[in-house]
Amino acid sequence: MVGMIDRVAFRLFGLEIYWYALIIVSGVIIAMWLASREAVRVRLKADDVTDFMLVGLPLALIGARLYYVLFDLEPYLQDPMQIFNVRSGGLAIYGGLIAAIIWLFFFCRYKFINMWTFLDIAAPTVILAQGIGRWGNFMNHEAYGPKTSLAFLEKLHLPNFIIENMHIDGAYRQPTFLYESTWNVLGFIMLVILRKQKLFKQGEVFLAYVAWYSFGRFWIEGLREDSLYIGGIRVSQLLSVLLFVGAIGLAIYRRKHNPALPNYDRSFGPNEKIL
């Protein structure tokens, strides 16, 4: 028997370091490394990714926390200091993405970088980081689904350590963290393969990421027990629908109204300014 995993990885000078934080940071580091390699391939600088992240990462964390707090406000009104307690969870990926894209707009204008190109570089690495990050939810025993049976979990051929840690509050739970992690990793593989096949126009790697992630998130969110609500509607499901329709619609619009739109692999060149 493995037993329940302690969400505290270790203690450093009396400070508890959570698995959640370590996994999130690991996902970010891997994403930055992969994005930097792709940036160099498309004749940007690896430092462009680093420079963006120096401001973008803190803003994304703030955006993710604010999004979560705003849609679950009552507990934080009772104890406002808990707004700053992010070590044990409470980050909403959609809020982080919104904040990061707002910063990216100003960053690209300052750096004279085509924003669509930067988004295309980042998209596969972002969804991979999201897939890794869901294991932080597993370590925190959160982001789980409704009650289920041991027999159901065993039919999924899951390792024992996952099954045992899905026994939460006296019942076995659907491992929605795993569903989304798997969906995101598959999305990463799909985007990388299709990008190499030269099937995407400029900006479409990012739009494909948005469509893929929001489609999967809609269905998985419907299973979660800890969703944020507005007027009885799950916020993430509503936003997923809007993003999915918007991404598909924008991709169609851009192809129809700009026949000269370059392919992703031709939207840059050795003698071409990236504006």
PyMOL commands that set and color helices and strands:
alter all, ss='L'
color gray80, all
select helices_A, chain A and resi 19-41+46-70+74-78+80-84+93-111+115-140+150-155+160-165+176-196+204-221+235-257+264-266
alter helices_A, ss='H'
color red, helices_A
select strands_A, chain A and resi 8-12+15-18+147-148+167-168+171-173+229-230+233-234
alter strands_A, ss='S'
color yellow, strands_A
deselect
rebuild
show_as cartoon
